[in-house]
Amino acid sequence: MALAMHRECSSKQMDASKYVRYTPEQVEALERVYNECPKPSSLRRQQLIRECPILCNIEPKQIKVWFQNRRCREKQRKEAYRLQTVNRKLNAMNKLLMEENDRLQKQVSQLVYENGYMRQQLHSQASTATTDNSCESVVMSGQHQQQHNPTPQHPEKDASSPAGLLAIAAETLTQFLAKATGTAVDWVQMIGMKPGPDSIGIVAVSRNCNGVAARVCGLVSLEPMKVAEILKDRPSWFRDCRCLEVLNVIPAGNGGTIELVYMQTYAPTTLAAARDFWTVRYTTTLEDGSLVICERSLTTSTGGPSGPSSSSFVRAEVLPSGYLIRPCEGGGAIIHIVDHVDLDAWSVPEVLRPLYESSKILAQKMTVAALRHIRQIAQESSGEIQYGGSRQPAVLRTFSQKLCRGFNDAVNGFVDDGWSVLSSDGVEDVTIAVNSSPNKFLGSQYNATIFPNFGRGVLCAKASMLLQNVPPAVLVRFLREHRSEWADHGIDAYSAASLKTSPYAIPCVRPGGFPSSHVILPLAHTVEQEEFLEVVRLEGHAFSPEDIPLAHDMYLLQLCSGVDENAVGACAQLVFAPIDESFADDAPLLPSGFRVIQLDPKTDGPAPTRTLDLASTLEVGSGGARPTCEADASTYNLRSVLTIAFQFVFENHLRDTVAIMARQYVRSVVGSVQRVAMAIAPSRLGGHLGPKSLSGSPEALTLARWICRSYRICAGAELLRGDSQAGDAVLKEFWHHSDAIMCCSVNTNVASPVFTFANQAGLDMLETTLVALQDIMLEKVLDEGGRKVLSSEFPKIMQQGIAYLPAGVCISSMGRPVAYEQAVAWKVLNDDDSHHCLAFMFMNWSFV
């Protein structure tokens, strides 16, 4: 009864409150309080009535109801705005998908037409039974038509004049639009990149085209002019951009401009030169209001003025690329980004060519990075992203850029920045470079406090190495989370001391340092969490009296990216720099770190034939060989390039001591990373074989038996210690033999044999994998002396079956010299006693 009376009373009060009419002055007073405190307490509401006489005729319960209704309206308004935003995104994305569907239908129609035309031509050629090459020319014409990169035919005029540049710009615009919205490039959508209102967009990479190309289409909530301004500022979002200069600006019609642009980019590793570009950039507005920024290189074929050049860079080419920015109804823009470049892959070592032939890496580092940067700024501007602390998003982005730029400068070591290479200690595995010219650093990622007047410089120890069967994301995530597995706390203490005005000298840090732990403190992350900026606190502990001066907490500013195994591309990075407790916005940064890039084999060409599939049968396992098209590059035969660079400040009189310490430390880190890589490598991957994968490889088992039997016949001795005929035991013992054993195809021309198989020691010596081994020729492994010796001994091998070669030096696939005490070459016979291949065994080998 009491409860019913209470409900009735409350209902009457609520009903009474509905008929309250508030004057504009009362509403204004209530709104002021609401802006300060949307949910005031009962005491605050009573205080409000006392302080505002105009509210004295309103009951406290009615004021409570007003605040409830006001919060409800605010919630409904935000929800309505959110739904409208989602609806606009869905409408824009639907429009984008319909356009993409139309483009794909055109592409299918074009391919069907070309297929029918080629069939007709092939049929007519076969019916006439001609013997010329016209049939081949017809087939090739279809392939060339897919590449859609013809040499432009320019009118006979001075291409360096404004009119000539305008003609080049107009042609570039046409070719770019054909790639962005047409079928000029055979685009293949990347796996896992499904479009949606919150996705990055539609990401596609090229297939069967000159160079490498990537395209992304997406929706952003920024106005087109703001988007264009951000995209033109390439150094702000393209981490590999060292510098970009606009050397000339020419007005064009319709309010557009033609710009001559020179850009330098960093090399991703220490093993190849950096690239630079000389381009013409055209900005204009289309009839439908879309904004276009297109670009292409100026070469001898296109004409135009010649640009700057530098001996430290290799000139690469930008094929027609750019940005199509279309305004959306209700605000925002739809962006089409196309990047199409030729990075001159043939000028780099063969093992690195996949880096320069991978459209996926281009998409991750440049194309998708541009759209992500715009989305990040858009969400920061709208307040959708809130970071803790007092740091502004722009300041945090600056820290990330300084870390990446400092690490790239260290890896590349450009001469015009003041870097010079010190002589080695006889082993070329670690490169030491020094820089005592602070003028090049001041005003960039470094600070004047690093270079005081009494004479100091920066020393960088760096190295690159090949990793097998370790996904980049997995390795970098492990290095981030388990720093004690590879880092030396004493080295960290030395680096932290460099931030002091007068740091103490640590001429020789004890190996291993002393135990420490680390705590990761998040600062910021990007929208899709593909990149993290964080502070790492290194907690020092003293376990002996001499450790007391070093036993204090130290701090690192750390940037980690690419740790999502399902993300686009396969490049992961961990970069860090010591900072002090104040962590000012202009804090000096001296970055060090790791970069791991997956070497994706280029898939544009035809798949390998079954005759060279011995390696794949061994690596895949008991399931037998899979067709190449079914192999998952992220799971099988994975190779990656790891680049390590550590920077240290030194005083001039201690330069050599610090160089020795840095070289030893980087070698220690390399060894630790190798152990970590072996420990975390997935068990299915092929570097270390288990019993199942061995027993499931009949071709490998047969070849191992032939090699051992032929060695026994030719040398009169057993190749394996406990030589057994029990099938798998032969292959297992052969695989784990301490000497490097490898096989070459039989060919009377000694200079051209190609490796077909090797045991684990052989792969380690050549720094390669079983699949990549098939691309290595014998002449590229042996030095000049070794080739001469083998040439003289080759007739003996073919006649007597075996020859013993003296000590010598060969070269790994990474270009490192490998010394061996003796080599044996013998002829391998099959079960029919026919020549099958040549076998080589390099004894007691080691890297020089």
N, C-alpha and C positions, 0 to 999 in steps of 0.2 A: 504494500500500500504506500509506504513512504517513498519507495523507488518510483512508483507511478506518479506520485505528486511532484517529485523532483523533476522528472522528465517533462511533465506538463508545464511546470514553472519555467524550465529552461526553454521549452518550445515557445512560450509566450514572450520570453525575453528576446529570443532570436527573431520572432515575428515582429516584435516592436522595433528591433534594430533595423529592419529592412526599410522602414519608412523615414529614417533619419535623413535629413537633407543638409549637406555640408556646404557652407559658403566657400568661395574661392580662397578667402584668407585662411579658413580652417584647413582646407586641403593643402595649402602651401605650408602651413605649420607642420601638419602631419607628414608631408613628403620630406621636409627637412630632417625630421627625426628618423624617418624610414631610411634615408640615405646614410645616416650615421649608424643606425642599428635596426635592421629589418624585423627583429623579433625582440622587442623591449619587454622587460619583466614587469610584473604588477607594480612594483615600487616605482619603476621608471615611468609607467603610464600615469600614476598618480602625481608624480613630480611634474610631468608634462602639463597636467590640468592646472596645477598650481602656478606654473611659470607662464602659461598662456591663458590669459583671461578670456580670449575668444572661444576657448574650449570648455569653459566652466559649465555650460548648459548641456554638456554631453556626458553621459554616464560612462564610467570606466569600462563596463562590459561592452558598450557600443564601440568604444575606441579599440578594444581588443579585437572585436569582429572586423573593424576597418583594416587593422594590420593583417589579420588572417586573409581577408579578401585581396588585399594589396599583394601579399606574397603569392597567392594563388594566381592572380593576373600576371605577375612577373614570370611565374613558372610556365604559364600557358603561352605567354609571349615568346619566351626562349624556346619552348618546344615547337611553336609554330614556325619560328625563324629557322630552327634546325631542320624541320621537315621541308620547308621551302628550299633550303640550301641543298638538302639531299635530292629533292625533286629536280632542281636545276642541274645538279651533277648527273643524275640519271638521264635526263633529257639530252644533255650534251654528250654523255657517253653513248647513249643510244644512237644519236646522230653520227658519232664517230664510228661506231660499229657498223652502221648501215653503209657509210662511205667505204669502210674497209671491206665489207662484203661485196660492194660493187667493184672495188679494185680487184679483189680475188676472182670474181666472175670474169672480168676482162682478161685477167692473166690466164685463167683456165681456157677461155675461148681462144686466146692467142696461141697457147701451147697445143690445143687440139688442131688448130689450123696449121701450125708448123709441122706437127706430127703427120697430118694427112698429106701435106705438101712433100715432106721427105719420103713418105711411103710411095707416093706417086712417082717421084723422081727415081727412087731406088728400083721400082718395078720397071720403069721405062729403060733404065740403064741395063738392068738384067736381061730384058727382052732383046735389046740390040746387041748384047754380048760384046760390048766394047772393052778395050783393054787399057784405056787411058784412066786418069785419076779423077775424072769428073764426078764419079760417085762419091769419092772421099770429099771432094770440095763441097758437094751438096750437104753432106752430113756436118762438115765443119761450119758451114754457113749458119746452121741453126744454133750451134754453140756460140759462135761469135755474136749472133743476134741477141742471145741471152745476156751477153756481157754488157751491151749497151754503153760502151765507152769509146766511141769512134773518135778519131783525131779530128778536131774541129777544122772546118774550112773557112778561114777568115777572108774577107774581101781585101783586095789589094789597097791597103792604106796604112798609114803610120800608126801601129798599134800603141805607140807611146803617147800619142796625142789624146786629148780628151775625147774626141770622136771615136778613135780606135778603142780606147778603154771602155767607152759606153757600149760599143758593139760586143766586146768580150763580156761585159756585165750582162747585157741582154741575153746573150747565148747561155751564160751561166744560169740566169734565172729560169730559162726554159728547161734546161737539163735538170736543175734542182727540183722544180715542180713535178717533173716526170718521175723523179725518184720518191718524192714525198707523198704524192697522191696517185701516181700512176704505176705502170708496170715496167719502168726502165731497169729496175733491179729485181732479181728473183728473191723476194724476202721470205724468210722462214721464221715463224714466230718461235720465240724461245720457250722451252718447256717450263711450266710453273708460273708463267707471267700471265695470269688471267685478269682480264679487265673488270673493273667494278668501281663504285663511287669512291672507295678509299684506296684503290690500288695505284701503283706507280703509273699504269697505263698499258698500252700495247707495245711490247718490245720485240723487235725482229732483227735478225742478222742476215747478212747476204749469203748467197750461194752461187757459185759459178760466175764471179765477176772479177774484174781486175782489182788488185788491192784487197782491202777489207772495208766493210761498210756495216753500219748499224743504224737503226731507225727506232724512234720512240714517239708515240702519240699520247698525249695526256691533257688533263684539265687542271687549271690552276686558278685560284681566286685573286689574281692580280690583273690590273689593266694592261692592255697590250704594250703601251709605251714603257711602262715600268719593267715589263718582261724583257723587252728589247734592250733596255738599259743594262739589265743584269747580265743578259747573255753576251753582250758586247764586252763586258768587263770580265774577260776569260780568266785572268789570273785569280779572281776572287773565288772561282769554283772549280777550275781545272787544276788539280794539284800537281800535274806534271808540267805545267807552264812555268818556265823560268822568267820570261819577260815577253812583253808584247808592245810594239811601238807602231803607232800610226804615223807614217812618214809623209803622207800627202793626202789631202782631202779635196775632192773636186765636186762641186755642186752638180746635181743631175735634175732632170725634169721631175715634176710631180712632188717636189719637196724632198727628193731623195739625195743620196750622196754616194760617191765612189771613193773608196779609201784604199791606199796602198799600205799593206800591213806586213811587218816582219815579226815573226814569233820564234822563240827558242824554247825547246822542251827538254826535260831531263831524260836521261837514259834510266831504265828501271833497274839495271844491274851494273856491276863493275866490268862486265865482259864485252861491252859494245859501246860505240860512240853515240852521243846524243843526236837528236834530229832538230833541224830548223826548217822554217817554211817562209816562202815569199809569195804573198797572195794579193789578189784584188777582192775587196769586199763591197758589195752593192746593197744599199738599203733603199727600199721603195715601198709604195703603197699600191695594192691592186685595186681594180675597179670595185670589188665587193667590200672594200674597207680593210682587207687583211694586210698585215704588215709582214714584209719579207726581208730577211737578211741572208744573202747568199754569198758564197765565197768559192774561189778556186785559185790554184797556183798559177803564177805567170812563168811559163817555160819558153824554150826556144820554139816549140810548136805553136803555142798560143800567141807569142809575140808580147810586146809590152816592155817597159823598162826593166833593166836588171837590178836586182836587189842586193843588199849587203850579204857578205859571206864571212865565214869564220872557219879556221882550220880545225877547230875543236868539234865541229858539227858536220853531219852528213845531211845533204839537202834531200828532204822528202817532199812528196807531192800531195796536195789537197785536190782531189777530184771534186766536181761540182757538189757542194754541200750547203747546209744552212738551216735556217729556222723560218717556219711559216706560222705566224701568230694571228689567229682569227678571233675577233671579239665574240663573246657570248651574250645572249639576251639575259638581262638581269645582272650583268657584271662578270668579270673573269674572262678567261681566254682559253681556247683550245690551241695547243702547241704541237707542231710536227717538227721534230729534230732529225736531221740526217747528217751523219758523219761518214765520209768516204775518203780514205787516204791510201796512198801507196808508200809504205815505210821503207822501201828498198831492202827487203828481207835478205837478198843475196849478199849483202855486204857484211852480215853478221856471222859469227860461227854457226855451223850447221845445227848444233844442239840447241841454239837459242832461236832459230827461225820460227818455231811455233809461236813465240811471243809476238812476232811481227806479222804473223799470218792468221792471227786469231781475231775474228770478229767479236767474239764474246768478251775478250779483254778490252777491246775498243769500246764496246757497249758499256761495260762496267766503269771504266775509268773516265770516259768522256761523255757519251750520249746520255746514259741514265743519270750520271752525276749532275749534269746540267739541270735536268728536270727535277731531281731531288733537291737541289739547292734552291730552285725557285719555289718549290712547295714548302720548304723549310722557312724561307723568308715570309711567304704568304701566311703561314700559320702563326709565326711569331708576331707578324703585324696585326693579325686579327685577335690576338690574345688567346688562341687555342692552346698554345704551349706556354707553360709557366715553369721557370727554373727556380730552384731554391737558392737562397743567398741573395746578395746584392749585385751580382754580376749581370750585366746586360748581355743579351744574346750575341750582339755584334762583338763584344769583347771576347766571349768564349770562342766564337768562330775565328777571331784573330789568333788566339792561342793555338787552335788546331792548325791554322795555316802556317804559323811560325814553326811549329814542330815538323810538319811535312816538308816545308821549304828547307829548314836546316838539315834534315836528314838527307834530302835529295842533293843539297850542295855537298854534303860529306861524301855521298856515294859517287858523285860525278867528279868532284875535285877539279873544277875548271881552272886553267892557267890564268885567265884574266881576272879571277877572284883572288889570285895570289897563292894558289896551291902549287907545291912542288913535291915530287916523289923522292923519298930517301932510298938509298941503295939497300938491297936486301941482305939477309944474313946467309945467303946461299940457298934458301928455300923460298920458292915463289908463291907459297900458298896464301900469305898475308901481305897486303900492300900497306906501306906506311907513307902518309902524305902529311906535310906540315904547311902551316900558313902563319906567317909573321907580319902580314900586311893588314892591319885592322881597318884601314880606310875602306876596304871593300865590304867590311861587315857592318860598320857603324850605320845605323839607320835602317838596317834590315832586321834579321832575326836575332842579331847579337847586340850587345850593349857595351858601352865604353868601359864599364867596370871590369870586363874580362881582359882588357888590354891596358893596364896601368902603365905609367911612364917608365917603370924600371925594366921593362923589356920582357914581354911574354908573348906566347903564340898559341895556336891550336894545332893539335896533332890528331890525325884520324887513322885508325887501324881498321882495315876493311877486307872482306873476303867474300867470294861467291862459291857455292857448291851445289852439286846436284843431289836431290833427295828422291828416293824411290818409295812409292806406295804409301805416302803420307799426305792426306788432304791438307791443303794450306790452313783451312779454318781450324782443323783439329790441332795442328801443331801450334799455331799462334795462341789458341785458347789455353793450351797446356802451359806455354811459356808465360802467359799472363797470370795464370792461377797458381803456378808452382815456380815462383821466381827462385826459391832456394835451390832448385835442381840445377841451375846453371850460373847464377849470379854469385859474385864474390863481394861480401860486405866491405872488405877493405878497399876494393876498387870504388865502390859506391861512396865510401868515406872520402877518398881522394877527390872524386868528382864534386862532392858537396863542398869540400874545402875550397875549390876553385871559385866559389861564389864570394868568398871573403876578400876584403881589400888586400890583406897580406896573409895569404894562406900558408899553413905550415907545409913543408916539403915532405913527401913520402917517397924517397928514392927507390925503395923496393918493398912492395907489399908482400906479406907472407902468403904462400899458396894456400888457397882455401879460405882465407880470412877467418872469421869466427861466426858462430851461429847467429841468425837473426830471423825475425818474422816480419811479415808485411800485412798491412791492412789497406784495402781499396776503398776510397771515399768517392762516390760518384759526384760528378759536376754537371754534366749535360750529356745528352744523346740526341741523335738525329731522329726525324719523324719515324722512320722505319727501323730504328735501332740497329742500323748497319755500322754505326760508328759511335764510340764512347770516348768522352773526355773525362778524366778522373785524376784524383790525387792519390798517390801511393805513399803511405807512411811506413818507413823502414824502422822497425824498433830494434835498437842496438842493445846488446847485453855484454857486459865485461865478465870474462871467466878467468882473467889473469891480470896482474898489475899493469902490464904493458898495453892491455886493451882499454884501460880506463879513458885515455884521451879520445878514443874513437867510439865509446859506448854512449852515444846519444841518438835521439830520433832524427832521421833525415827524411826529406820529402822529395818525391818525383812528380812532375806533371806528365801524365801518360795519355797517349792516344792509341786506341785499339780499333781496328776496322777489319771487315771481311770475315768475322768469326761465325757468320750464319752459313751453314753448309748448303742451304737451299737457295742462297742468294744468287743473283746474276753474276756470271764470271767466276773466277777462281783466283783472286788476289787478296791476300791477308797481310796485315801489317801491325807491328807493335813498336811504337816510337815513344821514347821517354827522355826527360831532361831533368836534372836536379834543380830544385828551387829552394828558397829559404822560407822561414815561417811567415814572413810578411806577404809574400805572393802578390806583389804589386802588379798592376796592369801592364807596366813596361818592364817586367822582370826579364833579365837576360836568360836566354835559353841556349843550351848547347846539346842538341838532340843526338841520341844514339838509338839503335834498335835493330829490328829484324823485318825483312820483307820476303814473303814467300809467294811465288807466282807459279801457277800450274801451267805445264807445257802441253797444251792441247794439240794433238796432231791435226794438221789441216785436212779437212774432209771433202774439199772441193773435187779432188781427183778421184780416179777409179779405186775401188777397194782392192787390197792385196789379193793375189791369187792363192789358191790352196797349196801350191808347191812350196811356199815359204811359210807354211803355217805351223811348223814344228814348235816354234817358241810359244805360240798361243795355246797349243794343246798342253804344253807343260804348265803354263801359268794358270789356265782356267781351272783345271782340276779334273775330278773324276767324271764330270759331266761331258767331257770331250770338248772338241773345238766348237766355238760358236761363230757364226758369221760375223764379220766385222761390223756390219750395220747393227747387230744386236748387242755388241759390247758396250758397256757403260763406261765412258771415259773416266768418270769419277770413282769407279770401283776397281777396274782392272788396268794394269800396265800404266799406273799413274806415275808421272815424273813431275818434279817441281824444281825450280831454281830458288835457292835461299841466298839472300844477300844480307850480310852482317856489316854494320859500321858502328864503331865506338869512337867518340871524340873526347879528348882530354886537353886541359889547359896545362902548359908547361912554362917554366922559367928557362930562359935561354941557356944558362949554364947546366941545366938538368935535362936538356932535350934528348940526348942519347940514352940516358937512364930511363926516362919515361917511354921512349920508343921501344926499348927492350921489354919493359913491363907491359906495354900495350900489345906488342906482338905475342908475348906469352899468354896474355889474358884472352885474346881473341882465339888463339889456338885451343885454349882450354874450353872456351865457350863452344867452338866448333865441335870438339870432342863430346861435350855434354849434349849438344843438340843432336848429334848422330846417335848417341845412346838413347835419348828420348824418342827419336824418330823410330828406332828399331823397337822400342818398347810399346809405342802406341799404334804402330802400323796394324791395320786390320788383318786378321788372320787369313782372309781370303786372298790378299794381295800377293803378288808373285815373287817378291824378292827372296823370301825364305819359305821353302816348300815343306809342306807337311806330308805325312805318309799317303793321305788320300790323293793329293795332287800328283805325287810321284807314281803311284800305282795306276792312275788313270791316264798315263801318257805312254802309249805303246810305241810311238815314233821315237820319243826320247830314250826309252829303255833299249830299243833296238840299236839306236845310234851309239849309246854308251857301250853296249856290248861289242859293236864293230870296232870302236876306237880302242878298247882294251885288248881285243883279240889281235888287231893289226899291230899294236905296239909290241905285244908279246912275240909276234912273228918277226918283226923287223929288228927289234932291239934285243931280243933274247932275254927279256926280263919282264917282270910283272909291273904294270902301271899302278895297280892298287895293291895295298899291303895284304889284306886278307881277301884276295880276289875270290869271289864266290859266284857260283852259277845260279844262285837262288833269286833270279829275276830282280825284284825291287832292291835287293841289297847292293847289286852292282851300280844301279843308278844313284842310290843314296850316297855310297862311298865316292863315286865319281863326282857328284854334285858338291860334296864338302871337301874335296881334295884341296890341300893347302896351296898348290901351285895353280897358276892361271892356265886353263886349258880351253882352247877355242877352235872352232872348225871354220874352214873357208871352202867356198865352192871351187870345184876343179876347173881350171882354165889354163891353157897353154901360155896365155899372156899373164905373166906374174904380176904385172902392175894393176890388174883389175879384179882379183878375187874379192868376193864380198863375204863377210862373216855371216854364218847361218846359225851358229849355236855356241854357247860357252857355259862353263860351270860358274858357281857363285863367285869364286876368286877371279875368274876372267871378267865377269861383269863389274866387279869392284875395281879392278885394274883399269878398265876402260871407262869407268864411271857412266854406265849406261844400263839399260834394261834389255831383256831378251827380245822384245819387239823392236826397240830402237836399234838393237845390234845389227839388224838386217839392213840398215841404211849406212853402215860404216864399212868403208873399203880398206883393204889391207895396206894400200899405199899411203893412206892418211894416218895410219898408226905407226908404221916404221919410219924412223928418220932416214936421212940420206945414206948413212953408213949401213944401216940394217937392210935397206933395199938393195944396195950393191952386193952385200954378202948373200942375201937370199937369191938374187939373180944368178950369182955364180954357182950356188949350191942347188939350184932348182933341177938341172939335169940329173944330178946325183940322187935327188929325192925320187924322181920319176923312174930311175933305173934300179937303184938299190933299195928304195922304199923308205929311207930315213937319212937324216943329216943332222949334225950337231952344230949349232951356231954359237959364236962367242958372245961374251957379255956385251951389252949395248943399252941403248935408250930408246923407248918408244913414247908415243904421245897419246894421252887419254882423249876422250871425246870433249872434255872440258878444256883441252889445251895444256894440261899439266904434264910435265916430263915424268916418266916412270923408268927407273933403272932395273935391270935384271942381270943375274950372274951368268945364266946360260939359257939357251933356248933349244928346243928339240922340235924338228918338223918331220912328220912322217905321213905316209900315204895310207888312207883308210880304205879298206876293201869291204865290200858287202858280202852277203852269203854266197853270191855267185863268183866271188873273187874279182869283181869288176871295180874299177876306180869309182869311189863315191865322193870323197872330199879329201882335203888336206887338214891335218890336225897340227896345232902348235901348242907347245907347253913352255911357259916362261917361268923359270925357277927363281925362287927367292927375290921376288920383285918388291919394290918399294917406291913411293913417291919421292922425287928428288927435291 
